[in-house]
Amino acid sequence: METLELTTPEATIFLQRLGSGPPLLLLHGFPQTHLMWRDVAPLLAKHFTVICADLRGYGRSSCPSSDVDHVPYSKRAMAKDMVLIMAQLGFQKFSVAGHDRGGRVAYRLALDHPEQVERLAVLDIIPTAEVWDRADKRFATAFWPWSLLAQPAPFPEMLIAGAPQAIIDNALNDWGTPGTVFPASVRKAYIEPLRNNAHIHAICEDYRASVTIDYEHDMYDLKESHRIKCPVLVLWSADSALDNWYKADGGPLGIWQKWAYNVQGWPVSGGHFFPEEIPEETAIALTQFFL
């Protein structure tokens, strides 16, 4: 495994590379880092050159200054980081899989850079605009980061700084399958960035962008009938809200079919963090799709 830090005009991106074969970029969610792929990546590396990157503001990547419109933490800006680092690695075209926040960067990548993205997998998400347009009491109480972390600074930053371990423990314990054991070293790695004020602010800016500029970008694509051109795999937790809340819309597949021409997918066992809970099953599904 090779560890690298690559610089773009706006950020320094930390990544790990392993394996050989067609390039496959893996993007993490909140409150994780590239470490979430620790058990999946070695299995995928049997067939692919796997790149596990920390999104800007997360993990060991840098935290660019933001602005009043949250543009530096838009998924468009984060997606551009990934295009630039993959090009530095020699990959003009590649496939991408993203979980949670990383899934939002991944589908924005496919929309904004269709010539670069050959295949896309999104794990346990629906598009941001679709989330907000369906938000209700269940959503507000189940997925508190969307509303809490999007509040104006410095209120959410102060809350996170005051109890970083509580943030991680709540997310891992409540969104995952009950009884799942996350190693102490993994919990520590996820907590560490939340002890850093720059990372805390960056993560909040990510969520502020989702309710503002990311939503605007999504709505523009819907209005203009822009759709993802490459094949799309949608995987979601059979135990999560996605499998229950959106049945009237045809479930996650029905929603994603508005956004892409070629969509397949199914629910998998496990909770929201299923890549960490069932890495073998996750790796098999991704391998079959990306090969």
N, C-alpha and C positions, 0 to 999 in steps of 0.2 A: 504494500500500500504506500502510495506517495502522497505527501502532504504539501500543499502549495498555498500561497497567497498571491492572487493576481489583482492588479490595479486597473480600474477603469477611470474615465475622467471624473467620476463622482464618488467612487467607493473602492475599498479594498475588500475582496471577497476571499474568504477562507474556503478551501475545498480539499477533499481527499479523492484520489483517483486509484482505481484498481481494476485488474482484468484486462482483457483485450477483445477486439471485435467491434461491432457497430457501437457508436457512442450513445449512451443513455444517461440523461441527467435526472437526478433524484432531488426533489425539493421538500423540505420539512414544513411542519405546521407549528402552531402555538400550543403549548409553551416550549416546544422542543428546539433542537438544533439538528445538524447533519447526523448526530449520534442516533437518531431514531431509526436509521437504516442499518444499524450495526450488524443485525442478523440477516437482513434481506440482501444487502449489497454483495457479500461474498458468494451467495448463491447465484445472483445475477451475473457476477463477474466470470462465471464459467462460460458465458456466451457473449458478454458485452464489455466494452470499456465503460465502467461505471464512474460517474462523477457525482459525488455527494457534496453539495455546497450549502454554506450558511447564507441565508438571505441577508441583505443589508439590514443592519440594526440588530441582528440576532447572532447568538453564539460568538464566534471569533471574527466575524466580519465587522467592518467599520460602521460608524453611525453618522452619515452625512447630516449636515444642518438641514432643518426643514424650513418651511415657509407657511404663511397664513393659509394657503390653499392646500397644504399637505402634499404638494406635487412630488417632492423627493421620496415619499413613501407610498405613492400610487403603485398599483401593480404593473402599470406600464413602465415606470422607472425601474422597478425590480426586475421585470422581464428583460429590459434592455441590458441590465448588468449581465444577465445570463447569456444573452446573445454574444456579448463582447468577450466574456471569459471563455466561452466555448470556441470562439474564433481564435483566441490566443492559444488554445490547446490544439488548434488545427482542425476543428470541426465546424464546417460551414453549414452542415445539415446534421440533425440529431433527433432523437426521440426524448420525450420528457414525461415523468410521472411526478405528480405532486399530491401531497396529503394536506388537508386543512388549508392553512394560509398558502402553503406551497402550491396547492391545487389551483388557487386563484391566480397566482403568478403564472402557473403553467398554462391555463386556458387563455390568459391574456397574451402570453407568448404566441400561442397558436393563432390568435386573432390578429395580432399586430405584425407577426413575422411568419406568415404562412409558407414562405419559401425556405425557411430554416427548419421548421418542425415537421418531421415525417410521420410521427404517431404520438398520440397524447393519451395519458391515463390520469383520471382525476379520482381521488380517493376520499370518500365520505363528505362530499360537498355538492351543492347546486350553485349556479352562478349567483354572484353577489346581489344583483338587481332582483333576482327571483326570491332571495332570502328576505330582503327588506320589504318587498311588496306583499309578502305573506306573513310578516312578523306579527305576533300576537302575544297574549299573556304567557302561553306556554314557552314561546321562544325567549321572551324577556327574562323568565325565571330560570330556564334550563341553560342558556348560553349567555351568561352575564357579561363576558368580555366585550361582546358586540356593542352593548349600550354603555357599560361602565367605562371601558377604556377609551371610548370615543368622546367622553366628556372633555370640556376645555381644560387645558393645563392650568395649574399644576395638580389639580385635585386627584386624578387617578394615579399620577406619578407618585404622589405622597403616600397613597394607600399601598401601592406595590412596594415601595421602599420600606414601609413600616412592617411588612409581613411577607417577604418573598417566598418563604417556605410554605406559607399558607396558600399562596397562589398555586404553586406546583402541586401540593398535596390535594387541593380541591379538584383541580383539573384531572390529575391522574386517577384519583379515587372515584370521582363522580362520573366521568365520561367513559372510563374504561370498563371492562368486564369486572364485576365484583370478585375480589380475591386475587386479581392479577398482581404479581409481585414485580415491581420495577426495582432493579438492583440499586443499592444505596449509592453506588458510583454514578449511576445514570441520573438519579434524582439530584445529586449534588451538582452534576454538570448542567442540568436544566435550571437549578436555582442560581448558580453563580452569575449569569448575566443580569439577573434581577437584583443583584446587589450593586449594580453599576448604573449611575444616574443617566448616562448617555444612552445605554441600552434600554432602560425603562422608558425614557422619552421616545425613543425610536419605535418601540413596540406600540406605544399608545398612538403615535402618529400613523402607524400602519392601520390601526382600527379607525382613526379619524378619517383617513383617506377612504376607507371602505364605505362610509356613510355619505361621503361627498363626491370627490372626483372619480373614484372607482365606479360608483353608482352612475354618474354621468356618462362615463365611457361605455358602460354596459347598455344604458338606455339609448345612446347614439347608435350602437351596433344593432340593437333591436329595430330601431326606427329605420335604419338604412338596409335592413335585411342582410347584414353581414353574418356569415356563418363559418364555423370552423371547417376547413376543407379536408384536413387529414382524418384518418380513422381515429375514433375515440372509444376508449374503454372506461366505463363507469363502475367502480366498485364501492359498495357502501356497507356499513355494519348492519347486520340483520337485527341487532339489538338496539339500534339507535333511532333517533327521531326521523331520520330520512326514510326509514322503512315504514313508518306509521303516519306521519303528518301529511304526506303529499299524495295520498292515494287518489284523490279526486282529480289530480293532474296527471295521472298515469305513473305516479311514483317518480323517482329520480330519472329513469330512462325517458319518461314522457316529457319531463322538463328539458333534459339535455337535447332531445330531438328538435327543439326549437332553435338550438344553438349550433348544431352540427349536422352534416349530411349523412354521416356514417357512424352510428352509435350502437354499441353493444355493452352489456354489463349485467351484473347480478349482485344480490346481497351475499356477504360472507359472514362466517361465524366470528364472534368477537365483538368488542365494543369499538368506540371511536378510534382507539389506538391499535387497531388490528394489525398494522404492519409490525408492531412490537409484540403483540400477543400471539399472533399466528404467522411468523415470518416465512415458514415453509410454504404454507398455502398461498400467502401473498406473492412470494417469489414465483411459484408455479404459474399463477394467473398472469403475472406480468411477463414472464418468459414466453408463454404461449402467445400472448398478444404481440409482443415486440419482435419476436423472431420472424 
